[in-house]
Amino acid sequence: MHPTLIPGTTLQNRYRVLQELGHGGFGRTYLAEDLGRFNERCAVKELEPQQGEQFSDKALQLFQREAAILYSIEHPQIPKFQAIFEENQRLFLVQDYIDGVTYRDLLNQRIQQGMAFSEAEVRQFLQQILPVLAHIHSKGIIHRDISPDNVMQRRADSLPVLIDFGVVKEVVTRIQPPGTLSQATSVGKLGYAPSEQMQSGRAYPSSDLYALAVTAIVLLTGKEPQEIFDDVNLSWHLPSTLSPGLLQVLRKATSYRPGDRYQSVSEMAQALGAVGTAPGTATVPPPSQMRTVAVGRQYQPTRVGATTQAPNYTAPVPVAEPASVWENPWAVAVIGGILALLAGLGGWTLVSLLNRTPAPTPVPSPEITLDPQQPEPTPEPTAEPTPETSPVEYSQNLSIAPGSDRTVRGSLRSNETINYRLNAAAGQVLLARMTGEGVLITVLTPEGEPVDSSAQRVLNWQGTLPADGEYIVQLRPVQGLEQSDYELEVSLSAQPDPEATAEPEPEPSVESPPPVEPQPQPEPEPGPNPDANVVEQQVRIPPGQTSVQVSGQVNEARSRRYIINAQEGQVLALELPSVSGPVTLDVRFPNGELIPDASRVLSWQGQLPSSGNYIVDVSSPRPSNYVLTISAN
């Protein structure tokens, strides 16, 4: 186990530690300030291995991939994942700092006063957190670890914020050697996570809804799950003072079998809206339209074990109804006369129609056949329409030049698949990034097989292509969504990887002339590795845009250099949002001199003192893929 970081320690020349916030089974969490963002506060989490002193390369790649998925989440009630990095063989994750208190601490404060959360408070809590779950589920992400400890009430607006995704625990669980796992590394909290998650590791949207309902029950009762769960009948002891509607919602959400629960956030939100509906009140909209703002009346804490007083009810004053028209004899006589007259007219009309002579039926003229020898065509059988649920697969050629990128947009239904086909060469680096919600990517080789294990059903993929041919970027929607819009960005490196395509040099002939003495060469300008093979590329930001992305692969013997022509006074910003290893940047002035505070960084931003070709070197001590975002304003 690594020692605790002391206040004042600076990581990556950017994150200065202020204090330790907590320590759990997977590492420590520190409060820090981001020196690259005007000392903005952030949370830095250190992930500690359970066995050994450091993580393996496989573990780092796994965590990099999972963190890239979490980086794609954009929601005001989820802390934004900002970066991950490795320093001194220690792995860190940076995310937004939430100024607030967990619902566990709030509940403990109530229990000390002999109280718990009221039904109105819990219903409001559910209405505010369900849209957050709908957002992550639409991306194919399951939280896996919902409990009062992992939901915070933000001080600024009192809204619940979802923290500590179970992906960190899942990564640690998957990379531990067999037989070394303990309760600390299980995915999900005992009592809150459903049985299928704790026993087999499988989790579904209904698993998150189960944990959310258990959290609501704990807030209502002030008791832990083990105290109120009947493990013989597999049922929960719920307060008898709850309204029948909310009781039904909580019982269905906490059913033992996953198929008996709500299968989506929308189902539970609609049921919860019906619970709170009364004449003259509005129902809860579906998650896509729900606004996560404080609703309902002011909090009214309820004492533990106390009965809820029924609200005062005033009976309505009866209103006298007007006398019926059938009580007036004159009115009855007039109505009877009108009915008799109508009956007479109807009978006369019917007799007239029956006695009418039918019109002669016209005799059809014979058809003229131009070719009597030609047989009449046999009608072709009509194909039965294909039901909408049958799988439908489309293909589309994606024309993309090496060294460029292309963005396509569209929409897919639940039964549809689209294949984008593109030609590429061995050694080129392909990047496919999905910026929409609800659609996942699979990258297939010319033989129709996934390129590697990390290229199946993901939001982003980047890697070096193994062979020449036609590759397929296959898009399919997330299971359970009827229709999803998507935006796919695809880029292809300008030239193949020299190591993947280089042919062996021919051996010198016996009759070859004696080698010429090498002439002294000028020393190369300082860089991340003077012995590295530097691949240089000119970068131009297209008119009308403020940023551009480039990608590639670097290792100990090869680095990448980007030449950026910029003007005096412009603000140049560089960031590595996606990397698969210890990739860093060196930024230099047009004269080759290194810019202060711009050596071995993950990101850099500054106002340029002069016009010219600025140099950005990308390097790594081991084979790594990267995506670099360059913007100039």
Backbone torsions as a table, in degrees:
resi	resn	phi	psi	omega
1	MET	NA	134.1	-178.0
2	HIS	-77.4	152.5	178.5
3	PRO	-69.4	156.4	179.0
4	THR	-68.5	138.4	177.3
5	LEU	-71.7	134.2	-179.9
6	ILE	-86.8	151.1	177.1
7	PRO	-56.2	138.0	-178.0
8	GLY	100.1	-13.3	176.7
9	THR	-66.3	135.1	179.6
10	THR	-112.1	126.0	179.7
11	LEU	-103.6	136.9	177.8
12	GLN	57.2	25.0	-177.3
13	ASN	56.0	28.6	-174.5
14	ARG	-144.3	-42.2	-173.2
15	TYR	-103.6	112.0	-178.5
16	ARG	-98.8	121.1	-176.3
17	VAL	-72.7	132.1	177.4
18	LEU	-102.1	-45.1	-179.6
19	GLN	-166.5	162.8	175.5
20	GLU	-86.6	132.8	-179.2
21	LEU	-95.9	-31.3	-178.2
22	GLY	-176.1	167.0	-178.4
23	HIS	-143.1	123.7	-179.8
24	GLY	-126.9	-166.8	-177.2
25	GLY	-70.7	-10.4	-176.4
26	PHE	-117.4	5.5	177.7
27	GLY	138.9	-168.7	-177.7
28	ARG	-112.5	156.7	176.0
29	THR	-120.9	131.1	-178.2
30	TYR	-119.3	148.0	167.5
31	LEU	-89.1	127.6	-177.2
32	ALA	-137.2	170.3	174.0
33	GLU	-122.2	138.6	-176.8
34	ASP	-88.3	107.4	-178.1
35	LEU	-68.7	-20.6	179.1
36	GLY	-86.2	-2.5	179.4
37	ARG	-132.3	50.7	174.4
38	PHE	56.7	40.6	176.9
39	ASN	61.0	30.9	176.8
40	GLU	-66.4	139.2	-177.7
41	ARG	-76.1	144.6	179.5
42	CYS	-148.7	166.4	177.1
43	ALA	-106.2	126.0	178.3
44	VAL	-111.0	119.5	-178.3
45	LYS	-109.5	130.2	176.6
46	GLU	-99.9	125.5	178.3
47	LEU	-95.2	118.2	-175.5
48	GLU	-105.3	135.0	177.2
49	PRO	-69.7	143.8	179.2
50	GLN	-78.8	-25.9	-179.9
51	GLN	-127.9	132.2	178.0
52	GLY	83.7	-177.1	-175.1
53	GLU	-100.1	-14.3	-177.8
54	GLN	-153.5	165.1	179.3
55	PHE	-85.2	151.5	175.0
56	SER	-78.6	166.6	176.8
57	ASP	-60.7	-36.4	178.2
58	LYS	-62.4	-42.4	179.4
59	ALA	-64.3	-41.2	-179.8
60	LEU	-64.7	-42.1	179.0
61	GLN	-64.7	-40.0	178.1
62	LEU	-62.4	-45.1	-179.3
63	PHE	-68.8	-36.1	177.0
64	GLN	-59.6	-44.8	-177.9
65	ARG	-66.0	-44.4	-179.6
66	GLU	-66.3	-39.0	179.9
67	ALA	-66.5	-32.6	177.4
68	ALA	-63.2	-34.7	177.1
69	ILE	-67.6	-44.4	179.1
70	LEU	-65.6	-30.4	179.1
71	TYR	-62.8	-26.1	-177.7
72	SER	-76.7	-10.3	-178.0
73	ILE	-75.6	126.5	176.4
74	GLU	-126.4	101.4	178.6
75	HIS	-152.1	136.7	-176.4
76	PRO	-65.8	-15.0	179.7
77	GLN	-108.1	24.6	173.8
78	ILE	-135.3	126.6	178.3
79	PRO	-59.8	132.6	-178.5
80	LYS	-73.8	128.2	173.1
81	PHE	-76.8	121.2	-173.7
82	GLN	-98.6	-43.7	-174.5
83	ALA	-165.6	160.3	167.8
84	ILE	-132.6	147.1	179.9
85	PHE	-156.7	163.4	179.5
86	GLU	-120.3	129.6	179.7
87	GLU	-143.7	127.7	-179.4
88	ASN	54.2	42.6	179.3
89	GLN	60.6	29.0	175.7
90	ARG	-124.0	137.8	-174.9
91	LEU	-102.7	129.6	-176.9
92	PHE	-126.2	150.8	175.3
93	LEU	-129.0	133.5	-177.8
94	VAL	-113.4	132.4	177.0
95	GLN	-146.5	170.7	-179.9
96	ASP	-59.3	145.7	175.2
97	TYR	-91.6	129.8	-179.7
98	ILE	-104.7	118.7	177.3
99	ASP	-87.1	102.3	-177.9
100	GLY	-175.1	-164.5	-177.8
101	VAL	-135.9	142.8	-179.6
102	THR	-72.1	156.8	177.0
103	TYR	-67.9	-21.1	173.5
104	ARG	-64.9	-45.0	178.6
105	ASP	-66.7	-39.2	177.3
106	LEU	-60.7	-42.7	-179.7
107	LEU	-66.3	-40.6	178.5
108	ASN	-61.7	-36.8	176.7
109	GLN	-64.1	-40.1	178.5
110	ARG	-66.2	-42.9	-177.2
111	ILE	-62.6	-37.5	177.7
112	GLN	-62.0	-25.2	178.2
113	GLN	-97.6	7.6	179.7
114	GLY	75.4	24.8	-177.1
115	MET	-128.4	169.0	172.7
116	ALA	-139.5	-172.4	178.9
117	PHE	-78.2	143.1	177.9
118	SER	-80.7	166.6	178.7
119	GLU	-62.1	-39.2	179.6
120	ALA	-63.7	-39.4	178.8
121	GLU	-65.2	-43.1	-178.1
122	VAL	-68.6	-39.9	178.1
123	ARG	-62.9	-40.5	177.6
124	GLN	-65.6	-39.7	177.1
125	PHE	-59.1	-44.8	-179.8
126	LEU	-65.5	-41.8	-179.6
127	GLN	-64.9	-28.3	-178.6
128	GLN	-86.7	-23.5	-176.4
129	ILE	-98.0	-23.8	-178.9
130	LEU	-60.7	-41.3	177.2
131	PRO	-61.3	-28.8	178.2
132	VAL	-67.5	-43.2	177.3
133	LEU	-65.3	-37.9	178.2
134	ALA	-60.4	-36.8	-178.5
135	HIS	-67.2	-46.6	-177.2
136	ILE	-73.8	-34.0	178.5
137	HIS	-65.9	-32.7	178.3
138	SER	-66.0	-19.3	177.0
139	LYS	-95.0	5.4	-178.7
140	GLY	77.6	19.8	-177.2
141	ILE	-108.2	130.9	174.6
142	ILE	-108.4	131.8	-176.6
143	HIS	-67.6	-47.8	173.9
144	ARG	78.1	-7.4	-173.5
145	ASP	-145.0	45.1	179.9
146	ILE	-79.2	129.1	177.7
147	SER	-164.8	169.4	177.3
148	PRO	-58.9	-23.8	179.4
149	ASP	-74.3	-24.2	-174.1
150	ASN	-109.6	19.5	170.8
151	VAL	-128.2	124.9	-179.1
152	MET	-109.8	146.7	171.6
153	GLN	-97.0	114.7	-176.5
154	ARG	-73.0	133.9	-177.2
155	ARG	-67.7	-32.1	-174.4
156	ALA	-64.4	-41.0	-175.4
157	ASP	-134.1	4.7	179.0
158	SER	63.0	18.9	178.3
159	LEU	-86.2	147.1	175.2
160	PRO	-73.9	138.2	-179.7
161	VAL	-121.5	129.3	-177.1
162	LEU	-87.9	123.1	-176.0
163	ILE	-124.6	173.4	171.0
164	ASP	50.5	69.9	175.8
165	PHE	-62.1	145.4	-178.6
166	GLY	-70.2	-1.1	-179.1
167	VAL	-62.6	-32.7	179.6
168	VAL	-64.5	-46.1	178.3
169	LYS	-65.1	-37.4	-179.8
170	GLU	-63.7	-41.7	179.3
171	VAL	-61.8	-46.7	-179.1
172	VAL	-63.3	-40.0	179.7
173	THR	-63.0	-40.1	-175.0
174	ARG	-76.4	-20.5	-176.0
175	ILE	-104.6	0.3	178.0
176	GLN	-78.5	147.0	175.3
177	PRO	-63.5	150.9	179.1
178	PRO	-57.5	139.4	177.0
179	GLY	85.4	1.4	-177.8
180	THR	-106.2	-1.8	-176.1
181	LEU	-75.4	148.1	176.5
182	SER	-131.5	-179.2	179.2
183	GLN	-61.1	-27.7	-178.1
184	ALA	-66.5	-24.7	-176.1
185	THR	-103.0	7.2	177.3
186	SER	-70.8	149.9	-177.1
187	VAL	-90.1	107.8	-177.4
188	GLY	109.5	156.6	-177.6
189	LYS	-96.9	132.5	-178.8
190	LEU	-58.2	129.1	-179.1
191	GLY	96.9	-29.9	179.8
192	TYR	-98.1	-41.3	-180.0
193	ALA	-77.7	142.8	179.7
194	PRO	-70.4	168.9	-172.8
195	SER	-64.2	-38.6	-177.0
196	GLU	-65.5	-27.4	179.2
197	GLN	-78.5	-40.8	-177.6
198	MET	-73.6	-32.8	-173.5
199	GLN	-88.5	-41.5	-174.3
200	SER	-117.6	-8.5	-179.4
201	GLY	83.2	-1.9	178.9
202	ARG	-80.2	137.9	-179.4
203	ALA	-139.6	142.3	-178.1
204	TYR	-130.0	171.3	173.4
205	PRO	-54.2	-36.1	179.0
206	SER	-66.5	-23.3	177.1
207	SER	-67.5	-41.8	175.5
208	ASP	-63.9	-40.6	-179.9
209	LEU	-65.6	-35.1	175.4
210	TYR	-60.4	-51.0	-178.6
211	ALA	-63.4	-35.7	178.3
212	LEU	-66.0	-41.3	179.1
213	ALA	-66.0	-39.6	176.5
214	VAL	-63.0	-40.1	176.5
215	THR	-59.2	-42.4	178.5
216	ALA	-63.1	-40.3	179.5
217	ILE	-64.5	-41.1	178.9
218	VAL	-63.8	-41.0	178.3
219	LEU	-65.4	-33.5	-179.8
220	LEU	-73.8	-37.2	-173.2
221	THR	-99.2	-24.2	-175.0
222	GLY	73.9	15.7	-178.7
223	LYS	-120.2	153.4	179.3
224	GLU	-76.3	157.4	-177.5
225	PRO	-55.5	-37.2	-177.5
226	GLN	-63.6	-23.2	-178.1
227	GLU	-83.3	-22.1	-172.2
228	ILE	-121.7	8.6	178.1
229	PHE	-105.0	128.3	177.8
230	ASP	-90.7	100.9	-176.3
231	ASP	-76.5	-5.7	175.0
232	VAL	-84.3	-48.4	179.7
233	ASN	-95.4	-1.4	179.5
234	LEU	54.4	49.9	-179.6
235	SER	-139.5	167.3	-177.2
236	TRP	-109.5	142.0	174.5
237	HIS	-87.2	100.6	-177.2
238	LEU	-97.2	151.7	-179.6
239	PRO	-61.1	134.5	-180.0
240	SER	-72.2	-14.1	-178.3
241	THR	-81.6	-7.6	-179.5
242	LEU	-70.9	154.1	176.1
243	SER	-66.4	148.8	-178.8
244	PRO	-58.2	-35.1	-178.5
245	GLY	-64.5	-47.7	-179.9
246	LEU	-67.2	-35.0	175.3
247	LEU	-58.5	-43.1	-179.2
248	GLN	-65.7	-40.9	179.3
249	VAL	-62.4	-46.5	-177.3
250	LEU	-67.7	-38.3	179.8
251	ARG	-66.6	-41.8	-179.9
252	LYS	-67.7	-41.1	-178.5
253	ALA	-67.2	-26.0	-178.0
254	THR	-104.8	22.9	176.4
255	SER	-61.0	147.4	-177.1
256	TYR	-68.0	-43.0	-179.9
257	ARG	-82.7	131.5	-179.8
258	PRO	-58.4	-32.8	-178.5
259	GLY	-70.8	-17.9	-179.9
260	ASP	-88.2	-6.3	-177.6
261	ARG	-91.2	178.0	169.3
262	TYR	-66.0	132.6	-176.3
263	GLN	-89.6	-10.1	-180.0
264	SER	-151.7	162.1	176.6
265	VAL	-62.2	-36.9	-178.4
266	SER	-59.7	-42.7	179.8
267	GLU	-61.6	-46.2	-177.9
268	MET	-68.8	-37.4	179.6
269	ALA	-65.3	-40.2	178.2
270	GLN	-65.9	-41.4	177.9
271	ALA	-64.3	-40.8	179.0
272	LEU	-67.1	-35.5	176.4
273	GLY	-64.6	-39.3	178.2
274	ALA	-66.0	-31.8	178.2
275	VAL	-62.1	-42.1	-175.8
276	GLY	-90.4	8.7	-175.3
277	THR	-89.8	134.5	174.2
278	ALA	-141.7	164.9	179.8
279	PRO	-55.0	127.9	178.5
280	GLY	88.8	2.5	178.0
281	THR	-115.3	156.5	-177.2
282	ALA	-89.7	149.5	176.7
283	THR	-83.7	164.4	178.5
284	VAL	-78.1	126.0	179.7
285	PRO	-69.6	165.5	175.1
286	PRO	-62.0	161.9	-175.0
287	PRO	-56.0	-32.9	-177.9
288	SER	-65.9	-19.3	-178.8
289	GLN	-113.4	-2.5	-176.9
290	MET	-74.0	135.3	173.9
291	ARG	-102.3	127.3	-176.7
292	THR	-84.4	73.9	176.7
293	VAL	-122.9	159.8	-179.3
294	ALA	-65.3	126.8	178.9
295	VAL	-130.1	171.2	177.7
296	GLY	85.1	-177.4	-177.8
297	ARG	-85.9	175.2	-176.7
298	GLN	-63.6	148.8	-178.8
299	TYR	-56.8	134.9	174.4
300	GLN	-125.7	92.6	-176.7
301	PRO	-57.7	144.1	179.8
302	THR	-113.4	133.8	178.4
303	ARG	-72.4	142.6	-179.8
304	VAL	-61.8	127.3	178.1
305	GLY	84.6	-10.9	-179.1
306	ALA	-78.5	146.5	177.7
307	THR	-82.6	150.2	-178.8
308	THR	-88.1	126.1	-179.1
309	GLN	-73.4	130.4	-179.5
310	ALA	-69.1	142.7	-179.6
311	PRO	-70.2	150.4	177.2
312	ASN	-63.9	142.2	-177.1
313	TYR	-135.9	126.3	179.2
314	THR	-105.8	121.8	-178.1
315	ALA	-67.4	143.1	179.2
316	PRO	-71.8	147.8	179.6
317	VAL	-77.9	125.0	-179.4
318	PRO	-65.5	142.9	179.7
319	VAL	-111.5	131.0	-178.5
320	ALA	-67.4	134.3	179.2
321	GLU	-90.0	149.1	179.0
322	PRO	-68.6	154.4	-179.5
323	ALA	-64.5	145.8	-179.0
324	SER	-74.4	149.4	-179.9
325	VAL	-69.5	-23.5	-177.4
326	TRP	-73.9	-9.6	177.1
327	GLU	-82.5	-5.0	179.6
328	ASN	-99.3	115.5	-177.9
329	PRO	-64.1	-34.9	179.4
330	TRP	-66.0	-39.5	178.2
331	ALA	-65.1	-37.9	178.4
332	VAL	-63.2	-40.0	-179.0
333	ALA	-65.9	-42.5	-179.2
334	VAL	-64.8	-43.3	179.6
335	ILE	-62.9	-39.5	179.0
336	GLY	-62.9	-40.6	178.4
337	GLY	-63.3	-41.5	-179.6
338	ILE	-64.0	-41.3	179.3
339	LEU	-63.7	-38.9	179.1
340	ALA	-64.5	-41.4	178.7
341	LEU	-63.6	-43.5	178.5
342	LEU	-63.6	-37.9	178.4
343	ALA	-64.1	-39.9	178.7
344	GLY	-64.4	-45.5	179.0
345	LEU	-62.0	-38.8	-179.9
346	GLY	-66.4	-38.2	178.8
347	GLY	-66.9	-40.9	179.3
348	TRP	-63.5	-39.4	179.2
349	THR	-65.3	-40.3	-179.9
350	LEU	-64.6	-42.8	179.3
351	VAL	-63.7	-39.4	179.8
352	SER	-63.0	-39.3	-179.9
353	LEU	-68.2	-35.9	-179.5
354	LEU	-70.6	-32.6	-177.6
355	ASN	-87.0	-2.8	-178.0
356	ARG	-72.4	135.2	179.7
357	THR	-73.3	130.3	-178.5
358	PRO	-70.1	145.5	179.1
359	ALA	-72.0	143.2	-179.6
360	PRO	-62.4	139.9	179.7
361	THR	-81.8	122.8	-178.5
362	PRO	-66.1	138.8	178.4
363	VAL	-81.5	127.0	-177.8
364	PRO	-69.9	140.4	177.6
365	SER	-74.9	142.7	179.8
366	PRO	-67.5	142.4	178.7
367	GLU	-77.6	144.3	179.2
368	ILE	-96.3	122.1	179.6
369	THR	-98.0	119.3	-177.5
370	LEU	-72.3	-36.1	-178.8
371	ASP	-127.6	91.2	-175.4
372	PRO	-67.4	-18.6	-177.7
373	GLN	-79.0	-21.0	-175.7
374	GLN	-78.2	123.9	-179.6
375	PRO	-68.0	153.0	178.6
376	GLU	-66.8	137.2	-178.9
377	PRO	-65.7	139.3	177.4
378	THR	-82.0	125.8	-179.1
379	PRO	-63.4	133.6	179.4
380	GLU	-74.5	142.9	179.3
381	PRO	-64.8	139.3	-179.5
382	THR	-81.6	125.9	-179.8
383	ALA	-70.3	136.5	178.4
384	GLU	-68.4	138.4	179.8
385	PRO	-64.0	140.2	178.3
386	THR	-76.5	128.2	-180.0
387	PRO	-63.1	153.3	-175.9
388	GLU	-65.1	-19.9	-177.4
389	THR	-82.6	-8.9	179.1
390	SER	-67.5	143.1	180.0
391	PRO	-63.1	137.9	178.0
392	VAL	-125.7	131.6	-177.6
393	GLU	-127.7	128.9	179.2
394	TYR	-112.7	156.3	174.6
395	SER	-131.5	142.3	-179.7
396	GLN	-147.7	131.6	177.1
397	ASN	-74.5	134.1	-179.6
398	LEU	-111.6	102.0	-178.8
399	SER	-82.4	112.8	-178.5
400	ILE	-139.5	125.0	-179.3
401	ALA	-81.0	145.6	176.4
402	PRO	-56.7	136.9	-179.7
403	GLY	86.1	6.0	-179.4
404	SER	-127.7	175.5	177.9
405	ASP	-135.2	163.6	-178.6
406	ARG	-147.0	144.4	179.8
407	THR	-120.6	131.2	177.1
408	VAL	-124.1	148.3	-178.7
409	ARG	-128.8	152.7	178.8
410	GLY	-176.9	-166.7	-178.8
411	SER	-144.1	140.0	-179.6
412	LEU	-126.6	138.0	170.8
413	ARG	-86.3	172.8	-173.7
414	SER	-63.9	-25.1	-176.9
415	ASN	-102.4	11.6	-173.6
416	GLU	-109.5	147.5	174.8
417	THR	-134.9	138.4	177.2
418	ILE	-124.7	134.5	-179.7
419	ASN	-112.0	115.7	174.3
420	TYR	-94.1	118.4	-175.1
421	ARG	-101.9	135.6	178.8
422	LEU	-146.8	147.0	178.7
423	ASN	-93.4	135.7	-179.1
424	ALA	-147.7	165.0	-178.6
425	ALA	-110.0	156.8	178.0
426	ALA	-60.6	136.1	178.9
427	GLY	94.0	-15.9	176.8
428	GLN	-73.1	151.6	-179.9
429	VAL	-100.4	121.8	179.5
430	LEU	-104.7	133.8	175.7
431	LEU	-122.9	127.5	175.4
432	ALA	-126.9	121.5	-176.4
433	ARG	-129.2	131.6	178.3
434	MET	-104.2	121.0	179.9
435	THR	-106.2	-2.4	175.6
436	GLY	-88.2	-172.5	-179.6
437	GLU	-118.2	141.3	170.9
438	GLY	89.5	3.0	179.5
439	VAL	-126.3	136.4	-178.1
440	LEU	-118.3	157.4	-172.6
441	ILE	-109.3	140.5	166.6
442	THR	-130.8	127.4	-179.6
443	VAL	-102.1	122.7	-175.5
444	LEU	-111.9	145.5	177.1
445	THR	-77.7	172.2	175.6
446	PRO	-57.4	-22.5	177.2
447	GLU	-84.9	-1.2	178.4
448	GLY	86.9	10.9	179.0
449	GLU	-103.9	150.8	175.8
450	PRO	-57.3	142.4	-178.1
451	VAL	-60.0	-44.6	173.9
452	ASP	-155.9	-179.4	-175.8
453	SER	-66.8	-19.6	-178.9
454	SER	-93.4	7.3	-176.2
455	ALA	-107.9	22.9	-177.9
456	GLN	-118.2	122.4	173.6
457	ARG	53.2	59.1	-179.8
458	VAL	-127.6	166.7	176.7
459	LEU	-87.0	-29.2	-179.1
460	ASN	-140.6	144.3	172.9
461	TRP	-147.3	141.5	176.3
462	GLN	-146.5	134.7	179.4
463	GLY	-173.8	170.1	178.7
464	THR	-87.4	131.6	-176.0
465	LEU	-78.9	137.3	-172.4
466	PRO	-82.8	-21.2	-174.1
467	ALA	-152.8	165.0	174.1
468	ASP	-74.6	149.8	174.9
469	GLY	144.2	-167.7	-177.2
470	GLU	-97.9	116.1	178.5
471	TYR	-97.3	156.9	-178.1
472	ILE	-123.8	127.5	170.1
473	VAL	-102.1	104.9	-172.7
474	GLN	-98.0	131.6	-179.2
475	LEU	-114.8	131.3	174.9
476	ARG	-138.4	143.0	-179.9
477	PRO	-73.8	160.2	176.4
478	VAL	-66.6	139.1	-178.3
479	GLN	-61.5	133.7	178.8
480	GLY	101.8	-11.8	179.0
481	LEU	-97.4	131.5	-178.8
482	GLU	-71.5	-39.7	-178.8
483	GLN	-155.1	142.8	-177.7
484	SER	-141.7	136.3	172.3
485	ASP	-87.5	152.3	-179.3
486	TYR	-146.0	159.7	172.8
487	GLU	-137.2	113.7	-175.0
488	LEU	-108.1	127.5	175.9
489	GLU	-111.2	126.4	-178.7
490	VAL	-126.1	132.9	176.3
491	SER	-134.7	152.3	-177.9
492	LEU	-133.3	131.3	-177.7
493	SER	-62.9	154.8	-173.9
494	ALA	-68.9	-32.3	-176.6
495	GLN	-143.2	153.7	-179.9
496	PRO	-63.3	158.4	174.7
497	ASP	-63.6	121.6	-177.6
498	PRO	-57.0	-36.3	-178.7
499	GLU	-69.9	-27.4	-176.8
500	ALA	-83.4	-23.3	-172.9
501	THR	-118.8	-6.7	-175.5
502	ALA	-67.8	135.3	176.7
503	GLU	-88.2	151.2	-179.8
504	PRO	-65.6	139.2	-179.8
505	GLU	-70.1	136.9	180.0
506	PRO	-66.3	143.6	179.3
507	GLU	-69.7	144.4	-178.7
508	PRO	-66.2	141.3	180.0
509	SER	-71.2	157.9	-179.8
510	VAL	-65.6	-33.5	-176.3
511	GLU	-88.1	10.7	-178.9
512	SER	-65.4	145.5	179.3
513	PRO	-66.6	158.5	179.9
514	PRO	-61.5	144.0	-178.3
515	PRO	-62.3	144.2	179.1
516	VAL	-80.8	137.6	178.7
517	GLU	-60.8	128.5	-179.7
518	PRO	-66.2	138.7	177.1
519	GLN	-82.1	146.3	178.3
520	PRO	-63.2	130.7	-179.4
521	GLN	-102.5	147.9	175.9
522	PRO	-64.7	146.9	179.7
523	GLU	-64.1	137.2	178.5
524	PRO	-68.5	152.4	179.0
525	GLU	-65.7	150.7	-174.2
526	PRO	-61.9	141.5	179.3
527	GLY	-153.6	-171.6	-178.3
528	PRO	-65.6	-30.3	178.2
529	ASN	-154.2	103.0	-175.7
530	PRO	-60.3	-25.5	-178.6
531	ASP	-88.4	-1.3	-175.5
532	ALA	-78.0	151.9	173.2
533	ASN	-82.2	110.0	-173.8
534	VAL	-92.9	122.1	174.6
535	VAL	-96.9	117.2	-173.4
536	GLU	-102.3	142.3	-178.9
537	GLN	-146.5	134.1	176.5
538	GLN	-83.9	132.8	-179.5
539	VAL	-114.0	128.7	177.3
540	ARG	-126.5	129.7	177.3
541	ILE	-84.7	118.8	-176.8
542	PRO	-58.8	150.9	177.2
543	PRO	-58.9	142.1	-179.4
544	GLY	86.7	-7.4	177.8
545	GLN	-115.4	156.9	178.9
546	THR	-112.1	-7.5	-178.0
547	SER	-149.9	162.4	177.4
548	VAL	-149.8	152.9	179.2
549	GLN	-117.5	139.2	175.1
550	VAL	-127.7	158.4	-177.5
551	SER	-144.8	163.1	179.0
552	GLY	178.2	-168.6	-179.9
553	GLN	-132.3	135.2	179.3
554	VAL	-130.6	159.0	175.0
555	ASN	-152.8	-167.4	-175.7
556	GLU	-63.9	-30.7	-176.1
557	ALA	-102.8	2.3	-177.7
558	ARG	-147.8	130.3	176.7
559	SER	-125.1	168.6	-179.6
560	ARG	-117.1	140.9	178.5
561	ARG	-127.6	128.4	178.6
562	TYR	-114.0	130.1	178.8
563	ILE	-102.3	120.5	-175.3
564	ILE	-119.8	116.8	177.4
565	ASN	-84.9	118.3	-177.3
566	ALA	-135.2	161.8	-176.0
567	GLN	-105.7	156.9	178.6
568	GLU	-59.4	135.2	178.4
569	GLY	92.2	-15.9	177.7
570	GLN	-70.0	152.2	175.6
571	VAL	-100.7	113.8	179.4
572	LEU	-96.5	129.7	180.0
573	ALA	-127.2	133.5	-179.5
574	LEU	-128.2	136.6	-178.9
575	GLU	-151.2	143.0	175.9
576	LEU	-105.8	86.1	-178.2
577	PRO	-73.0	-21.1	-176.9
578	SER	-142.6	119.9	177.5
579	VAL	-140.3	158.7	177.5
580	SER	-119.7	25.8	-179.9
581	GLY	179.7	-171.4	-176.9
582	PRO	-78.7	66.9	-179.0
583	VAL	-86.7	137.8	178.5
584	THR	-135.9	166.8	-177.8
585	LEU	-118.6	147.2	167.3
586	ASP	-125.3	126.1	-177.1
587	VAL	-112.6	132.5	-174.5
588	ARG	-128.3	151.7	173.2
589	PHE	-68.9	166.7	177.9
590	PRO	-56.9	-26.0	179.5
591	ASN	-84.3	4.0	178.1
592	GLY	92.0	-6.4	-179.4
593	GLU	-75.7	138.6	-178.4
594	LEU	-70.1	132.5	177.9
595	ILE	-72.5	133.5	178.2
596	PRO	-56.4	142.7	179.8
597	ASP	61.0	22.0	179.5
598	ALA	-125.4	32.2	179.2
599	SER	-112.4	129.3	178.8
600	ARG	54.4	54.0	-178.7
601	VAL	-115.6	160.9	174.6
602	LEU	-91.5	-21.6	178.0
603	SER	-155.4	157.5	179.2
604	TRP	-155.0	146.5	177.9
605	GLN	-149.3	137.4	178.6
606	GLY	-171.4	160.6	177.7
607	GLN	-88.8	132.3	-172.2
608	LEU	-81.3	132.5	-177.2
609	PRO	-80.7	-17.6	-176.8
610	SER	-153.8	165.6	178.5
611	SER	-87.9	152.9	178.1
612	GLY	150.4	-171.1	-178.9
613	ASN	-94.2	103.8	178.6
614	TYR	-83.9	149.9	-171.4
615	ILE	-115.5	131.6	176.4
616	VAL	-124.3	116.2	178.3
617	ASP	-101.5	131.0	177.0
618	VAL	-111.5	126.3	-176.3
619	SER	-143.3	163.4	178.6
620	SER	-159.2	143.0	179.6
621	PRO	-76.7	-8.9	176.5
622	ARG	-145.0	163.1	-176.8
623	PRO	-53.4	125.1	-176.4
624	SER	-148.8	144.3	171.5
625	ASN	-100.0	153.6	-177.8
626	TYR	-152.1	160.8	169.4
627	VAL	-129.2	127.1	-177.5
628	LEU	-115.9	126.4	176.3
629	THR	-99.3	124.9	-179.3
630	ILE	-118.7	125.2	178.3
631	SER	-135.2	145.2	178.6
632	ALA	-139.9	122.9	-178.2
633	ASN	-122.5	NA	NA
